[in-house]
Amino acid sequence: MTFRLADVEFVPEYQDLALNWLQTTSRESDKALLLLDDPDFLGRRPAWITSRPSGGLGGDNSVPWSQRLLLAGLVMALPQTGSDVGSLMDAEDTAIRQRAGIWSIRDTRHAYFVTASTEWDGAPPSGIPSVEDAIGRFVVVDGVVRSVEHQEWRSYLNFGDNWRSDFTIALDDAVRRSIAGGDNFEKVMDRWSGRKVRVRGIIESRGGPYVSLENPDWLCVQPE
């Protein structure tokens, strides 16, 4: 049986380093927890793989390889299995804050971490590129929700005073109901105004930068 690491994705600039890490770590004794029965188009099944302590990145054999790679900044989190990915998101957040691996890239044309917030008088904090620089690319975006708008089949999170030019996240009906988990999605989402969110996806240009949320797990909202 062929496995693939669940809920993470390689990025071009660090793919070779990630593969080298996997080749080294694969020499350890390991075990796999299968997360989905259905294989992908290459016949691989997503799994969390762990191994014995090796003295390398993260020696605890209870820590999945996906999490260890995220802590090193060698991959990006991309939840797809429906599993609880809180530990993976925490690992990625640590790597972002420490500017490890892929998160050290801060030039406007290649950065994987950008900001949509206007909390800093329009100037990105700590040299983080603006979401406007990421149009056409898959990135992780941090920002503060200014307002929430609901329409019949879609809701919008707005990150500025002018939704026609500022960053917007669009959630279709299936996504917003999944996020609400049976509650009234309008009441759930209206509480997000003024809160920090993190989203991942391809940035489109629709007047301003825009992302259509594909997976509920690709949106993280700061707790109240």
Residue pairs with C-beta under 8 A, 6 or more apart in sequence:
1 45
2 39
2 42
2 43
2 44
2 45
3 32
3 34
3 44
3 45
3 46
3 47
3 49
4 40
4 42
4 44
4 45
4 46
4 47
5 46
5 47
5 48
5 49
5 65
5 66
5 69
5 75
6 35
6 46
6 47
6 48
6 66
6 80
6 81
6 83
7 46
7 66
7 77
7 78
7 79
7 80
7 81
7 83
7 85
7 88
8 66
8 69
8 70
8 75
8 76
8 77
8 78
8 88
9 75
9 76
9 77
9 78
10 18
10 19
10 75
10 76
11 75
11 76
11 102
11 112
13 102
13 105
13 110
14 73
14 74
14 75
14 101
14 102
17 74
17 101
18 69
18 74
18 75
21 56
21 57
21 69
21 72
21 74
22 65
24 56
25 51
25 54
25 56
25 57
25 65
25 68
28 51
28 52
28 54
29 51
29 52
30 49
30 50
30 51
30 52
31 49
31 50
31 51
32 47
32 48
32 49
33 47
33 48
33 49
33 50
34 45
34 46
34 47
35 45
35 46
35 47
35 48
35 81
35 83
36 45
36 46
36 81
37 45
38 45
39 45
40 46
46 80
46 81
48 64
48 65
48 66
48 83
49 64
49 65
49 66
50 61
50 62
50 63
50 64
50 65
51 61
51 65
52 61
53 59
53 60
53 61
57 68
57 69
57 71
57 72
58 67
58 68
58 71
58 72
66 75
66 88
67 87
67 88
67 91
68 91
69 75
70 76
70 77
70 88
70 91
70 92
70 95
71 91
71 94
71 95
71 100
72 95
72 100
72 101
73 95
73 98
73 99
73 100
73 101
73 102
73 103
73 104
74 101
74 102
75 102
76 92
76 102
76 112
76 140
76 200
77 85
77 88
77 89
77 91
77 92
77 200
78 200
78 218
79 85
79 88
79 215
79 217
79 218
80 215
82 217
85 217
89 220
94 100
95 101
95 103
96 103
96 113
96 140
99 106
102 112
103 112
103 113
105 111
105 112
106 127
106 128
106 129
107 129
108 129
108 130
108 133
109 133
111 128
111 129
111 133
111 134
111 139
112 138
112 139
112 140
113 128
113 139
113 140
113 142
114 124
114 128
114 129
114 130
114 131
114 133
114 134
114 139
114 140
114 141
114 142
115 124
115 125
115 128
115 129
115 130
115 131
115 141
115 142
115 143
116 130
116 131
116 141
116 142
116 143
116 159
116 166
116 167
116 209
117 125
117 142
117 143
117 144
117 159
117 196
118 144
118 146
118 159
118 160
118 166
119 144
124 130
128 142
131 139
131 141
131 143
131 167
131 203
131 209
132 167
132 208
132 209
134 141
134 203
134 209
135 203
135 204
135 205
135 209
136 202
136 203
136 204
136 205
137 202
137 203
138 200
138 201
138 202
138 203
139 200
139 201
139 203
140 198
140 199
140 200
141 167
141 198
141 199
141 200
141 203
141 211
142 196
142 197
142 198
143 159
143 167
143 196
143 197
144 159
144 194
144 195
144 196
144 197
145 157
145 158
145 159
145 192
145 193
145 194
145 195
145 196
145 197
146 158
146 159
146 160
146 161
146 166
146 193
146 194
147 157
147 158
147 163
147 193
148 155
148 156
148 157
148 158
148 189
148 190
148 192
148 193
149 155
149 156
149 158
149 163
150 156
150 185
150 186
150 189
153 172
153 173
154 170
154 171
154 172
154 173
154 176
155 170
155 171
155 176
155 185
155 186
155 189
156 163
156 168
156 169
156 170
156 171
157 168
157 169
157 171
157 189
157 192
157 197
158 166
158 167
158 168
159 166
159 167
159 168
159 169
160 166
160 167
160 208
162 208
163 208
164 207
164 208
165 207
165 208
166 208
167 208
167 209
167 210
167 211
168 206
168 208
168 209
168 210
168 211
169 197
169 199
169 210
169 211
169 213
169 219
170 210
170 211
170 212
170 213
171 179
171 189
171 213
171 219
172 212
172 213
175 213
175 214
175 215
175 216
176 185
176 189
177 185
178 216
179 185
179 188
179 189
179 216
179 219
180 188
180 189
191 224
192 221
195 221
195 222
195 224
196 221
196 222
197 219
197 220
197 221
197 222
198 219
198 220
199 211
199 213
199 218
199 219
199 220
200 218
201 211
201 212
201 213
201 214
201 218
202 211
203 209
203 210
203 211
204 210
204 211
204 212
213 219
